[in-house]
Amino acid sequence: MTEPVNERIVANVRSRMAVAFSTAVRSAQIATWQPKDLVVVVSHGDPVPNAELSYPGNPPVIAYDMEVIVAGVVKPSDEETTAIDTFKNRMGADIIAAATNATNWHQWGGLAINTTLGPIESYTEETGGRSGVMVTFKVTYRVPENDPTTVSA
């Protein structure tokens, strides 16, 4: 069975991140990775129908907007004197550079209509054990109403 388009988009994002970072993983119910410096975790939100970019036909084509979130972990050594914000700023810039490092990067290999850059948010766990940034991309794609595995122009 062919993967749904949204699943292939997220896999494409993860593969671009894997080129730039030590480890790029998808979130799973049971984690098999350790939160160490320069690890990125790729996840996505629920696809939301986009009526403006959908159109009738036989079958009708439905456009969806989906948030893809890339969370980068920053864990410099305890002896590091550089401000943690500097590492977070670099991580955010590196995530954006990795995502946009391709011709027509916003179409994710022909799977999407467009991608827009969303917020870059800093985070720190309450325990102070893990910190980093989350970069959100809004990906818009279209599929036939009766086949979420096929890309529609």
C-alpha positions, 0 to 999 in steps of 0.5 A: 500500500502506498503511503498517504501524501502527508506521511511522505511529506514528513519523511521528506522533511526528516531526510533533509534534516538527517543530512544536516544533523547528527540524528533526525528522528520521527516521534514514536510511542516508544522512543528509541533515541536519546535527547543529546546535542544536535538531535532533531525530532520531526512531527506533524499536526493534523491536516486541516482542509483548505477550502480556498485551494480545493476545487470541484471535479470528478473526483473533487480535489481537497487541499490541506494545510498541515503543520510540520514541526522540527524540534532541535535539541541543544545540550552543550557541555557543562563546561561551555561558557557560550550563552545557551541562547546562542546555541538555540539561535544557531539551531533554528538557523540550521533547521531552516537552512536544512529545510530550504537547501533544495530547488523548489524546497517548498514543494517537497519533491512535488508533494506540496503546493507550497510551504511557509515558514512559521514561528521559531520558538525556544523551549527549556524543560522545567528541570532545565535538562533539555532545551532547544528550538521548535521550527514550524512549517505550514505545508499545503498539499492537495489530494483527490477526495477518494485517494489520500495517497495521490498528489493532485496539482 
